[in-house]
Structures are given as C-alpha cells and as structure tokens.
Amino acid sequence: MDGRDQQLRWRSTLVQGRDARYGVAGEGDPVVFVHGWGLSQRSYRAALHRLVRTGARVYAPALPGFGGTAPLPRAELSMVGYAKWLQAFLDEVEVPQPVTLIGHSFGGGVALKTAHDHPRAVSRLVLVNSIGGSVWKADKAMRDRPIWDWGLHLSAGALSPRGLTRVVPVVAADAVSNAVQHPHVLWAVGRLARDANLEAELAAVRRRRLPVFVLWGRNDRVIPLASAEALIGTSDDTEIQTVAGDHGWLIADPGLFAEVITNVMGVAIPPEAVGQ
C-alpha cells in the first residue's frame, strides 16, 4: 500500500436522506472511528493515518451537526438517534459488518449505544475517554456538573504545553466551524453528553460477550477516571487501560494511540505506524 492509499479521502454521501461527510482509507478489516464533541473526523487525521498504517480499512464519519454532516432533526437528537444514524451510515456506505468500533468522548457514547442497539454491526468495541458514566466525582452525579466546569477543564488541557503545540492547532478550525454553523447542536449535544448514563447498556453488551476495551488518559479532567469506573461497574472482565495524557491524548500523541489500538486488536504493529 503506497502513501496515497494511507491518506484519508474525504467523501460525501446521503444518510437518512441528509448530507453526510466521512473519511476512508486503507485495506484490511473494517475499523470505524467516531469523533468527540465539537470536533469532526478531521481533528483526528494524524491518529487515523497511523491506524491505517497498521493494516486496517478505516472509516471516519462526521457525526450529524459536525464536520459538514447535516444535523439530526430535533426530535431525533438523542443517543438513540445518533446510534440509528451511525447504523444507517454503515449500511449506506456498505461498510462490511461487523466492524471494530472505536469512539472517543461523545463518540464513545455513540459507539456504545450503537453496539447495544444494533448488535450485528459490531464485533469489537473500544471506548476512549468515553462519556456514559453516571458520576463526575465519587460523590457527585455527572448530570449535576456545571457546564462551565466542562469548559474550564477543556481549556486547561488545551493550554498545556503539549496542548498548545499539538491539540489546539488541530482542533481549533473544527470547533470554530461547528460552533458557527450549528451552535444549537453544539449546545444540545454538550448537554446530551453530560447527562448520558450508559452503564446499563455496557452491562448488557458485556452479557452478550462482545469484546470491550476501555482506554483512558489518566490525567483527564474533562471526563475523570471516576466516570470510567462507574461506567464499567462491577464487570469482572472489563478493565480500564490507562495511558499518559489527558482527554485529548490520542490527538496529542497519535503514535501512542496506534500502539495501544494494535495491542487491543491483537495485531503486530509496523514501526512506521508509531513513528511521529
């Protein structure tokens, strides 16, 4: 596979009769990556490029309301609605199913809800600093967390030395564009992410014996580790694998992301996939 085949190609299609954008590249088993709140598939292009180089065919849709994909109708703006949209995307683009489904932050919640509601679509689920836990701190419910506190910790991560040099330049264009084009979606999805409790969905998915991997930047203050621990509950066979970094660690360190994901998928990682 030459270098051109490893670069994501940006395409347009219709999903549920509305415009949708996505990236695709590579050859091999299908891997679908779902981005986080306020961003799009483009924010993760360095991490996805390295994932392609591990030998996967990567699909990276922009979720409704972000990255050029039309928003969901207001009546469908829910975790159920996003999961239905993702299943419709897989069908429309004719992605071979079941897939390895990877979701970061809000995208993790969408991925988990999709695996729960559409079990035939997913063969392996990877949650990266995902929403869905019911607590913010050990004694504080996530739904009671002030919206301003989310912004405070997002800003703190961006203003770190690595954030300033790697994260801010990558995500700024996406975040500003999404805020300008669909401000109501940005706000509504932020509240949806904060309020989502997907602990029962994860427990049900584990009862079906779907392989689930939970990855976490151990310095995440946006979605702290306590939330991850609440999400997996008392599951004996689901562990949290922590890595160095904060909420956006996979954007800041795409080589580490490729290394961790290939370990999860149980394949040998070529040295060039990790190189910076």
Helices and strands as residue ranges (DSSP letters): H 3-6, E 9-15, E 18-25, E 29-34, G 41-44, H 45-52, E 56-61, G 74-76, H 79-92, E 99-104, H 106-117, G 119-121, E 122-128, E 135-137, E 140-141, G 142-144, H 147-158, H 161-162, I 163-167, H 168-181, H 183-195, H 199-207, E 212-217, H 225-232, E 240-243, H 249-252, H 254-265, H 271-274
